[in-house]
Amino acid sequence: MNLESLYMGLKLKSPLVASASPLSDKLDNIKRMEDAGAGAVVLYSLFEEQIRREREALHYYLLHGTESYAEALTYFPEPVTYHASPDQYLELIRKAREAVSIPIIASLNGTTLGGWTRFAQNMAQAGAHALELNVYYIPTDPYLSGAEVEQTYLDILAAVKSAVDVPVAMKLSPYFSNMAYIARRLDETGANALVLFNRFYQPDINTETLEVTPNVVLSSSADLRLPLTWIGILYGRVRASLALTSGVHTGEDAVKAILAGASAVCMTSALLRNGIEHIRTVESGLRAWMTQHEYESVQQMRGAVSQMHAEDPSAFERVQYMRALSEYKPTV
């Protein structure tokens, strides 16, 4: 049985990928991920603010005692907010590249061109096999058009692609007016992979203190359906590899992702909840399903139930929505 998968030109021993999370900030954990069967590891995200803070701090100390700075540095979160400094991140890339044989994918998280281009080069030079650009962008300006929002993504991708020779993946949110359109534009601009979907941070409100509070909710298998829909629609329509993230917790979840067209099946919440060894459990479930249904390879499975190859292509669109509502039977 062959689990090998080709993801943005990288040969993975398995489509199961440990995606960006706090677990990957330690070299020992990255080794454990490889031992558990991960085909690749996406390192935890380095935030744009970290790069900017380092630059501002250097400038501050070079000009210390002048009147050049007042409160500029107070804009940025304290360093302890982050996992590590940019230099430590680059060192982790170097050490991970030497310690494991699976691809190491560096992750940048931000919203502007800023220092992305320069630091993307640093990541590639440190040994990252590929980069994942996590454009965490929530437009709140009522005068900003959808076209301008999309152009931000395209500009960031074009700038990074012009600066590095390694593959570049774009991690997207589902909140575009036409996902198929932006996927095509990113594909044309040179994205080697599209990662669907980022889950936006959604704060809560403390009704006693009347404060907005952090609220991180891990995914469940039910969250698989949205990325599954778009993987199925986009498969065969873009050249970029497709990665499914959010909602992969079981072997069956992985099977669905691959059947829809995913080259990489990414897990974060499942590993945070169950531990790194859970990769073995998901792989075991994937292998059991392949054996039962007589599939010899992941490549043979991929896209078999995408919109392009499904017996009923309309299952991904409006007609299926109407059918689902009309056939629903209340339990109460």
KOLTORTI-514649 format. One record per residue (C-alpha): x, y, z; residue in one letter. Coordinates in pm, whole numbers, padded with zeros to 5 digits, always signed. Example, Ala and Ser with C-alpha at 12.3 -4.5 7.8 and 13.67 -1.06 7.14 Angstrom:
REM residues 2
+01230-00450+00780A+01367-00106+00714S
***
This chain:
REM residues 332
+00000+00000+00000M+00149+00330-00112N+00071+00640+00097L+00312+00867-00091E+00172+01202-00197S+00312+01485-00410L+00242+01820-00244Y+00357+02140-00422M+00642+01943-00573G+00751+01787-00244L+00741+01409-00218K+00567+01317+00109L+00580+00967+00253K+00221+01025+00369S-00044+01291+00299P-00084+01341+00676L+00078+01672+00773V+00128+01819+01119A+00016+02176+01057S+00122+02494+01238A+00071+02476+01614S+00262+02534+01941P+00365+02167+01925L+00622+02238+01653S+00822+02491+01854D+01038+02212+01996K+01279+01998+01796L+01194+01685+01996D+00827+01721+01901N+00917+01753+01533I+01114+01428+01560K+00816+01262+01727R+00590+01383+01446M+00815+01216+01191E+00826+00895+01395D+00445+00896+01427A+00409+00906+01050G+00373+01271+00951A+00460+01332+00587G+00568+01690+00661A+00566+01943+00944V+00450+02303+00919V+00629+02499+01189L+00432+02729+01417Y+00368+03069+01260S+00611+03355+01287L+00403+03672+01315F+00464+03987+01118E+00463+04179+01447E+00763+03979+01566Q+00966+04079+01263I+00858+04442+01296R+00934+04449+01668R+01283+04314+01615E+01350+04581+01353R+01210+04859+01572E+01400+04738+01877A+01727+04736+01686L+01658+05088+01563H+01572+05198+01915Y+01899+05077+02066Y+02101+05223+01782L+01941+05562+01847L+01907+05531+02224H+01929+05874+02392G+01797+06068+02095T+01445+06200+02059E+01373+05969+01766S+01147+05740+01971Y+00873+05815+02216A+00617+05541+02251E+00660+05355+01924A+00776+05032+02088L+00475+05018+02318T+00258+04944+02018Y+00398+04594+01993F+00318+04302+02226P+00586+04202+02473E+00831+03936+02347P+00695+03680+02593V+00372+03684+02390T+00550+03486+02122Y+00706+03142+02106H+01048+03265+02002A+01237+03545+01835S+01286+03552+01457P+01647+03438+01503D+01537+03144+01714Q+01282+03054+01447Y+01554+03041+01181L+01769+02828+01410E+01479+02585+01457L+01449+02552+01079I+01821+02468+01054R+01810+02212+01333K+01488+02050+01210A+01626+02023+00857R+01926+01834+00994E+01730+01619+01241A+01448+01480+01023V+01410+01356+00667S+01058+01487+00604I+00992+01834+00456P+00995+02129+00694I+00754+02405+00593I+00800+02747+00752A+00493+02960+00825S+00461+03339+00808L+00151+03506+00953N+00066+03866+00869G-00132+04112+00657T+00114+04340+00474T+00424+04318+00258L+00632+04457+00547G+00935+04242+00616G+00781+03932+00462W+00996+03930+00152T+01325+03966+00338R+01232+03716+00605F+01094+03470+00353A+01441+03473+00200Q+01594+03410+00543N+01362+03113+00598M+01453+02962+00263A+01824+03016+00327Q+01789+02851+00669A+01671+02534+00494G+01290+02544+00481A+01167+02316+00203H+00867+02543+00145A+00682+02843+00290L+00321+02872+00399E+00185+03229+00395L-00095+03260+00646N-00253+03593+00553V-00462+03661+00862Y-00665+03952+00730Y-01003+04066+00862I-01112+04373+00663P-01301+04621+00883T-01278+04932+00666D-01625+04993+00512P-01457+05178+00223Y-01229+04887+00131L-01361+04691-00166S-01345+04317-00211G-01114+04367-00509A-00869+04558-00290E-00875+04284-00028V-00801+04021-00292E-00520+04234-00434Q-00350+04231-00092T-00323+03852-00111Y-00199+03863-00469L+00063+04129-00393D+00201+03937-00094I+00223+03617-00296L+00390+03788-00593A+00646+03961-00369A+00742+03642-00185V+00752+03432-00502K+00991+03682-00659S+01221+03656-00358A+01249+03279-00301V+01301+02965-00506D+01119+02725-00272V+00748+02638-00314P+00499+02880-00158V+00156+02786-00022A-00124+03034+00053M-00336+02958+00358K-00677+03117+00303L-00994+03196+00490S-01329+03107+00330P-01451+03468+00337Y-01421+03573-00026F-01708+03679-00249S-01599+03415-00501N-01357+03154-00373M-01316+02999-00718A-01207+03336-00860Y-00944+03416-00597I-00818+03057-00617A-00767+03098-00993R-00592+03434-00949R-00358+03297-00684L-00290+02996-00904D-00202+03225-01195E+00021+03436-00969T+00226+03128-00887G+00089+02972-00568A+00223+02619-00542N-00051+02519-00299A-00377+02648-00152L-00445+02555+00210V-00817+02556+00294L-00913+02698+00542F-00772+02920+00813N-01001+02949+01116R-01030+03311+01224F-00987+03393+01589Y-01329+03480+01732Q-01315+03649+02075P-01579+03611+02342D-01729+03865+02584I-01705+03828+02959N-02049+03939+03081T-01919+04003+03433E-01617+04219+03352T-01756+04345+03018L-01423+04268+02855E-01344+04104+02524V-01159+03783+02610T-00949+03537+02408P-01136+03226+02307N-00967+02939+02124V-01204+02659+02023V-01049+02344+01878L-01211+02202+01569S-01421+01889+01542S-01490+01657+01249S-01798+01867+01170A-01563+02150+01066D-01437+01932+00781L-01735+02005+00558R-01655+02359+00446L-01298+02292+00328P-01413+01956+00189L-01667+02136-00031T-01410+02373-00181W-01139+02112-00222I-01393+01909-00420G-01489+02207-00636I-01133+02329-00705L-00971+01992-00771Y-00869+01973-01136G-00946+02340-01193R-00622+02483-01053V-00264+02367-01099R-00174+02435-00736A-00178+02149-00489S-00470+02151-00247L-00433+02101+00128A-00726+02052+00360L-00698+02185+00713T-00959+02214+00989S-01170+01920+01099G-00938+01625+01038V-00956+01402+01346H-01004+01047+01220T-00893+00815+00945G-01233+00861+00781E-01182+01239+00780D-00852+01188+00600A-01017+00955+00349V-01282+01217+00269K-01019+01488+00221A-00820+01277-00026I-01128+01161-00216L-01226+01527-00259A-00882+01605-00404G-00644+01698-00120A-00273+01626-00163S-00207+01712+00201A-00432+01646+00500V-00335+01882+00781C-00399+01833+01151M-00368+02072+01444T-00662+02040+01684S-00651+01660+01674A-00287+01662+01786L-00342+01927+02052L-00633+01726+02191R-00497+01371+02156N-00122+01411+02135G+00132+01370+01856I+00092+00991+01851E-00262+01042+01717H-00106+01066+01371I-00060+00686+01391R-00428+00639+01470T-00538+00847+01171V-00294+00665+00942E-00421+00329+01067S-00778+00432+00985G-00672+00550+00639L-00492+00222+00568R-00788+00014+00691A-01027+00199+00459W-00793+00160+00161M-00762-00212+00226T-01138-00258+00260Q-01207-00067-00062H-00912-00216-00253E-00716+00103-00314Y-00346+00045-00365E-00232+00407-00340S-00333+00752-00224V-00280+00875-00579Q-00548+00632-00698Q-00794+00777-00445M-00727+01146-00497R-01014+01341-00647G-01232+01035-00705A-01527+01216-00547V-01436+01570-00655S-01693+01768-00848Q-01502+01687-01165M-01531+01311-01112H-01839+01271-00893A-02138+01079-01028E-02352+01378-00931D-02149+01702-00974P-02450+01905-00856S-02396+01757-00509A-02148+02041-00446F-02388+02318-00546E-02731+02476-00490R-02949+02188-00606V-02810+01970-00328Q-02880+02247-00077Y-03248+02249-00180M-03261+01869-00164R-03105+01861+00183A-03361+02105+00322L-03658+01935+00157S-03559+01590+00283E-03472+01695+00639Y-03700+01534+00899K-03721+01707+01238P-03648+01476+01531T-03882+01665+01764V
***
